Amino acid sequence: MSALAAIEVSYHLSGCRSLKERRSRLQPLLDRLGRQRHLALCLLPGDNPKAAQLTLAVLGADRTTLQRRLDAVLRSLEDDVDAVVLALDHELL
């Protein structure tokens, strides 16, 4: 039985003065996560260059696999980006 988790994360990117700069600071994380076949992500548009919101879906063949993948993604969202995490919520569906 497949298992699914939804993640929402909000970032504050101090010092960003343009949307282009925001995208360039997030791009390495988006590229790394985007290569994972069990994950779908969306960077939500916004007018504030210092704020970013990502929504992700993580899929696993079972709950154990999902939890392992979810833990890795959550670590990456917190550690692999030059930004302050304002909010990070996840839910197993």
Secondary structure, DSSP 4 states (H G I P E B T S, - for coil): --EEEEEEEEEE-TT--SHHHHHHHHHHHHHHHHT-TTEEEEEE--S-TTEEEEEEEEEESSHHHHHHHHHHHHHHHHHSSSSEEEEEEEEE-
